[in-house]
C-alpha cells in the first residue's frame, strides 16, 4: 500500500514539474532520481518508471533514451545479467552527444557494468574512470560516490589492485558519510570485509581478520539504521563465513541460523551453499548429529547440484579422517568418488584406494597392539590390587582411629567458630541498622534543604503558584537555581549527553525541580500530552548514547531525580 501511495505521489509531482518547468528536463531528472534510491525493492522501482512513462507517452527522443537507460539499469540489477552492447552502446552514443553530465555518467557506468560482467575488466575500468572524471567536473557528489563504488567492486576481483580497491572504498565512505547515505556506507564496509574472507594464510590480512569483523559489524549497524534488511542479512551471513574460516564456530552459528531462512527465500539457488556453511560449522563444533539434519537437506537437492554433494562428502571425509573413524572414512571416500567430476575420478580413485589401505593397515596394527596392551595391563592390575589390599589391612585400623580423633577436634573447633561468627554477625547487624537510620535522617534533611532552596526564590514561588511561559532571562535564572542546588546539574548533563538540545535541557530542569506535568505544559507552552511525548524522546536520546543508563523499570523522572 505504501508503494502505491509513493507512486501516486510521484506522478503528481511529475505533473507539477511538467507544467512549471517545460516537462522534458524535469521528467528526465525524475527518471534518474529512481536510480538514486538505495532501495532493494525492484518492483517498486519498475512501478515508478512505468508511472513516469505514462505521464508523457509522446516523449521526445532524448527522454526515450533516458527511459531505456533507467530500465536497462534496473533490469541489470534485478536479473544480475549484463545488458548487451546492442542495448547500452546506442544509449552511450546518444547521451555522449546530447545528454547532461548526470545522464552521461549513468550511461558510462551502465556500459562499464556490462563490460565487467562479460569479463572485460580493463575496458570496464576505463569506463568507470571516465565517468568519475565527468562526475567530478559536474560537482555531483552522489555520482562521484557511485563511481568510486563501481571501481572498488571491480578492483575486488583483482588481488594485485587491493590497495586501489581499499582507496576506492575509503573515498566512497567519506562521500557517503557527507551525504548521510547510510545504506551505501554499509555496502562499503561490507565490501572491505570481503577482503578478509578471501585472504589466505601468509597474507597480512589473514592474521588481522578481526578488522574484517569490525567492518562487518559496522555494515550491519548501518544497514539496520537504514532499515535495509537485504544488506543487513547479507552482511550477517558473510560475517558468519569469516568466523567459520577462522575456526570460530560459536560466533558463526547464531548468525547462520538467523540468516538461513532469508537466504533460502531471497536466493533459492544458493540453498546448497547455505546448507554447506551450516554443516561446516556444526562439524567444527564436533556436533555431527546436528550437522546430519542439514546434510540430509543438502543430499536431497536436485541432481544439478551434485557439486554440493561432492563438497559435503569431501567435508565428511576430512572430518572422519581427523577422528580416525576408518569405516566412516571409507564410506565418505566412496561417496566422494561417486560425485567427483569424471575428468578427475581416476586420480581420486587412486587416492581413495590408498586411504582405504592405510586405514585397514592401521586398524590391524591397532588391533594387535590393543591385545598386547590388555594382557600387560591385566598383570599390572593384579599386582596393584594385591599391594593395595595389603596396605589397607596393615594401616586401615590405625588410619580409622586417627580419622575419628581429627573429626572430633574439627567439630569442636567448628562449634567455637560458629559461636564467634554469630556474635559478630549480631553486632554488625545492629551497627548496620544504626548507620541506615542515620543515612535516612541525613537524606531526609538533604531533601528538605534542597526543596527549601529551590522554592526560596521569588521566581520559584511565583511559578509554582501561577506557572506561565518563560522568557530567556527567566530560564537563565532557573538554570542558575538548579545548578547551584544540584551541583552544576545542567553542566553535567551537557558533558555526559552533548546531543541533548537546549529544549530537552529545559525539560530536564523542570523535571529536576519537581514541576508537575500540567505545570511543565504551561511553562513550555505545549499540551500536557506533548510533555509525555517529549519525555519519551529524551529517554530515547539518553539510551542512544548510553545503552544501560537506566535501571530496570526506571522512569525518566526517577533517573533525573538521582542524577
N, C-alpha and C positions, 0 to 999 in steps of 0.2 A: 504493500500500500504506500509506503514511504517513497519507494522508487517511482511509482506512478505520479505521485504528487510532485516529485522532483522534476520529472519530465514535463509535466504540465506547466510548472513554474518557469522552466527553461524556455518553453515555447512562447510564453507570454513575454519574457524578457527579450527574446529574439525579435518578436513582433514590434516591440517598442523601439529596439535598436534599428530595425529596418526602416521604421517611419522617421526616426530622428537623424540617422547617420547615412542615409543613402542606401542601406541594405547590404550590398555585396561585401564590403570590407568588414562590417560588423558581423555578418554571418560567418565569414571565413575565420575571424578571431574566435567566435563561439565554437566553431568546429575544432579548432586547435586546443581550446580550453578542455575539451573532452580528454585529450591526451595528457593534459597537465594533472589530471586526477591521479591519486595514488591508490585508488580503489582496485580491488581484485575481482569485482563483480562485473564480468564481461557482458552479461545480459543487459545490465543497466546501461553500460557504455554504448552498446549497439542500439538500445532503445532511444537514447539521447541523440545518436546520429540519425536514426530514422525520423525522429521528430523534427530535427533541423532541416532535413531534406524535404519534408512535406511543406515547410514554410514557404519555400521558393522552388516549385517544381521546374520552372523555366529559368534556372540559373545560367549565368554566362559560363564560358569555358573555364575561366580561372577558378571559379567556385567549384565546378565539377571536378577539376583536377585535385583540389584540396579535399573534396569528399572522398575521392579514390585513395588519397594519401591516408586519411584517417581510417578508412575501412581496412586498407591493407595492413596498417599498423595494428589495429585491434585484432584482425584475423591472425596475424603472425604470433601474437602472444596468447591468443585463445587456443590455437591449434598446435603451437610450438613447432610450426613448419615455416620455413623461409619462403617469403614471397618471391616468385620467379622474376628474372630480369625483364621479361616481357611486360610485367606489371610495374616494376619500380623504375626502369630506365626512362620510359616516357614521362613519368611524374617528375623525375630529377631534371630531365632536359627542359621541360616546360618551366618549372619553378626556378631553375638557374637563370632563365631569361626574364621571367615576369613576376616571380614570387617576392614576397617580403623576406627580410632576413630570418624571421621566425619560421616561415614556411620552408625556406631553403635548408635551414638546419635540420628540421624534421625529415625532409626528403633525403638528405645525405645520411642521417642516422638510419633510416629505414633501409636504404640501399646497402649500407655497411653491415647491418644485421643479416641481410640476405647473403652477402658475400662470406661473412663469418660462419654462418651455419652450413654453407656449402664447402667449407674447408679452405677458403681463400683468405687466410688471416692477414697477409701482407696488404692486400688491397683494402680490406676492411679497416685496417689501421689507418690507412691514408684517408679514407672517407671520414672516420671519426675525428682525425686531427684537422681536416679541412673544416668540418662542422664546428669544432672547438674554436678555431680562429674566427670564424664568422660570428659565432655566439658572443665571443669576447668583444669583437668590434661593435656589435649591437648593444653591448652592455646588459644583456639579458641573463641574469644570474641563474634563473631556472633552467634555461637552455644549456648554460655552461655546466651546471650540475649534472644534467643528463649526459653530456658528452664525456665528462670525467668518469661517470659510472660505466658507460659503454666501454671506454678504454680500459678501465680496471678489470671488467669481466673478460675482455679479450686477452689481457696480459696474464690472467689467471691460468690460461691454457698453456702458457709458455714459461717453464721454470727459469729460463735464463733471463726473463724480464720481471723477476719477482720484485726488484727494487722499484721499477717503473709502475708495477701494479700497486704496490703499497703507497707510493706517492700519489697515484691517481685517486685512490680511495680516500686518502687523507685530505686531498683537495676537495673532493666531493663532500666529505664530512664537515669541513669548515663552512662550505656553502649551505649545506642542509641545516646546520645549526643557526646560521644567519637568517635563513628563510623560515625557520621554525618547522621544517619538514621532517617530523619525527619518523614517518614511515620510511622515507629514503635513507635517513640516518641509520635506522635499524638495519636496512639492507646492506649498507656499507660495513657495519660491524660484523654482520653475518658472513659477508664475503671475505673479510680479513680472517675470521675464524676458520674458514675452509683451508687456509694455508697450513694450519697446524694439523688438520686431519690428514692432509696429503703428505706431510713431512715424513721422511724415512729415518731410521736410526743412522746417526752420524751427521744428520742435518742439525744445524743450530736450533732451528725451530722445534725439532723433536723433543729436545730437553727442556724447552721453555713453553711447553704446551699449556701451562696454566694461564699464559697470556691469551691463548685462544679461548679458554674457558671464560675469561673476563670479557672478551669481545662478544661471545655468545650470550652471556648474562645481560650485557648492555643491550644487545639486539632484542632479546626477549622483553626486557623492561620497556624499551621504546615502542615496540610493536604493540604491547599491551596498552600503553598510554595512547597510541593512535587508534585503538580498537581494531587492529588489523590481525584477525585470528589466523589468516593464512600464513603471514610471515612469522607470527609468534610460534605456531605449532611446528613449522619447518625448522626454525632456529632451535627449538627444544629437541627435535628429532636429531638434528646434526650435532648438537651438544652431547646427546647420548652416544652417538657414534664416536665422538672424540674421547669420551670417558672409556668406552669399550676398547678402543685401540690402545689406550694407555693402561689397560688392565685395572680399571676402576668400576667393576660391575655394579657395586652397591649404589653408586651415583647414577649410573646409566639406566638401571632397571625402572625406577619410577618415571623417568622421562619417556621411556619407550612405552610403558603402559598407559601413560597419559595421552600419547600422540598416535597410537596404533589405529584406533578407530577413525581418527581424522584422516590418516594416510590411506587407509583402506577405502574411505568414502571419496576422497579427493583424487587419489592416484591409484585406481584399481589395478593398473598394470604393474605397479610397484609392490604389490602384496607379497610376492616372494621375497623381495629384498628386506621388507619389514620383518617377516617371519624369520628370515635368516639372522637378522640382528638380535631378535629375542632369543633364538636358540643359542647364539654365541654367548650372550650374557648369562643365561641360566647354566650353561656348561662352565663358564668362568666361575660361577658361584658354586660349582660342584653340586648342582641340583638337576641331575639327568631326568628325574621323574617329571619335574615342571617343564623341562625342555621338550619332553616327549609330546606334550599337548600341541606344541607348535610344529614339531617335526611331522606329526600326523597331518596337520593342515598343509604343510609345505609339500608333502608327498602326494596330497590329494589335488594339487594344482594341475591344470591342463597339461597335456603332453608337450605342448610347445614351450614349456618352461622347464625342460629337462636339465638345463644348466643349473637351475636352483637345486634340483635333486642331487646333481653331481657335487655341488658345493656343500650341501647338507651332509652327504656321506663322507666327503673329504674331512669335514669338521669332526664327525663322529670317529672316523679312522684315527685322527690325531689325538682325540680325547681318550679313546680306549687304549691307544698305544702308550700314552703317558701313564695310564692306570695299570698297564701291564695285564690287561684282560685279553688274553690271546684268542679265546673263542670269539669274542665280540670284535676284535681287530680283524680276524679273518672274514667275519660276516660283512663288516663295513667295507673291507677291501674288495670283496666280490661285487657288492652293490656299486662301489666306486668305479670299478672296471666296466660294469654294465652301462653306466651313464656317461663314461668318458667319450669324448668325440672320437670317431673312428680312426682318424689320422694318427692319434696318439695312443691308441689302445695297446699296440704291441709293446711300446716302452713301459706303459703302466702295468701290463700283464707280467713282464719280467720282474718289475719292482714288487708287485703283489706276491708273486711266487717266492721271491727272496724273503719277504717279510713273513710269509706263512712258514717257510722252512726255519727261519730264525727263531720264531716263537715256538715252533714244535720242538726244536732242539733245546731251547731254554726251558720249556716245560718239562722235558725228560730229565735234564740235568737237575732241575729244581726238585723233581720227584725223588731222585737218588739222594740228593743232599738232605732232603727232609727226613727220609728214613734213617739216615745215619745220625742226624741231629736228635731225632726222637729216641734212638737207642741210647746214645750218650746221656741225654737228659734224664732218662729213666734211672740209670745208675747213679747219677749225681743226686737225683731226688731221694733215692733210697738211703744214701749215706747221710744226706742232710736231715732227713726225718729222724734217723737214729740218734744223731748228735743232739738235735733239738729235744727229743724225748728225755735223753739223759740229763741235760741241763735243767729241764723242768722238774725232774724228780729230785735232783740234788738241792736245788736252790728254791724250789717252789714254796716250801713251808716257810722258810726264813723271809722270803720276799712278801708273803702274805701277811705275816705278823708285822713287818715294818710298815707295810701299806696301811694297816689298820691304825697303828700308832700315829702316823702322819695325818691321817684323816681326822682323828680326834683333835689333834693340835690345830689343824686348819679350821675345823668347825668352831673351836673356842675363839680363835683369832677373828673369824668371820663375825661371830656374835658381838665381839667388842667393837669392831669397825662399824657394824650396822648401828649400834647404840650411839657411837660418837657422831656418825653422819646424821642420824635422826635429830640429835641435839642441835647440830649446826644448821640443819635444814629449818628447824623451828625458829632459830634465832634469825636466819636470813629472811624467812618469810615475814617475820614481824618487822624487820628493817625495811623490806621492800614495801610493805603496806604503809609504813610511816612516810617513806620517800614519795610514794604515789600520792598520798594525801597532800603532802606539801606541794608537789608539782601541780595538782589540781587547783589548789588555792592560788598558786602563782599564775597559772594560765587564766583563771577566772579574773584575777585582779588586772592581768595584762589586757584581757579582752575589754574589761570595763574602762580601763585607762584609754585604750585606742578608740573605743566608741565615744568616749567623752571628748577626746582630742578632735576627732573628725566631725563632731557636732557642735564644737565650741565656737566655731567661726560664725559670723553673721550670715555669710553666704550659705553655709550648710543648713543652718536653721531655717532660712527662708526657702531653700529648695525643697526641704523635706515637707514643709507646710504647704507651699504653693509652687510646685515644680513648673518650669517654663523652659522654652527653647533657649539654649545658651549661646552667647556670642563667644568670639575667640578669647577675649580677655578673661571672661568667667571660666572658660576651660583651662586657661593657664593657672588660675587660682586653684581650681580643683586638683590639677596635676601637682601643684606645689604642696597642697594639703596631703595627698596620698603618698607622695614621695617622702615628705617629712615624717609622717607617722609610720609608714611601712617600709622604711629603709630603701629609698630610691626604687620604688615599685616599677614605675614606667621605664626607668633606665635599664633595670634588669630584664624587663620584658622585651625591650628593643634589642638588647645584646643577644639574648637567647633565641629570639624569634624575629630576625630582621625583616622577614617577608610580611609581617603584620602592618597593615595600613594604619594611617592616623585615625580613621573612623573606627577600626577594630580596637585600637588602643583606648579610645574614648569609651567604648562599650565595656572594656575590661575595668576601667577606672570606676564606672558607675556600679558594676557588679562588686568590685572590691569594697566600695563604700556602702554596700548593702541597700541600694535603692531597689524598690520593687519593680516588677515588670511594667506595671502601669506608669510608675514614675519615670522609668527609663524611656518608655514610649513618648512621653511628653517632652522630656529633656532632649531626645534625639529627633523629635518631630516625625515620628513614624507610628504605624499602627502596632498595637500590642502583639499581634500575630507575627509581625515583621521582626520584633525583638527576639522571639524564639528562633526564627529562621537565621538571624544573624549570629545567635549563639551557636547554632549548629555549624554554620560556616567557619566560625572562629575555631571551634573544636577540630574541624576537619583540617584547617591550616596548621594547627599545632601538631596534629598526628602526622601530617606530611613531612614535617621537619624532624620530629622525634616519635617514632612508632610506638614507644612504650611510655609516653609521658603521663598517661592517665592510669590510675589504679583500676582494678576490676569493678565495673559498675559506677565509677566515679563521674559525676557531672562536671560541667564547666564551672558552675558556681562554687562547687566544693574545691576544685583544683585551684581556682583563683584565690579562694579564701585562705588556702595554706601556702600559696606562692610567696 
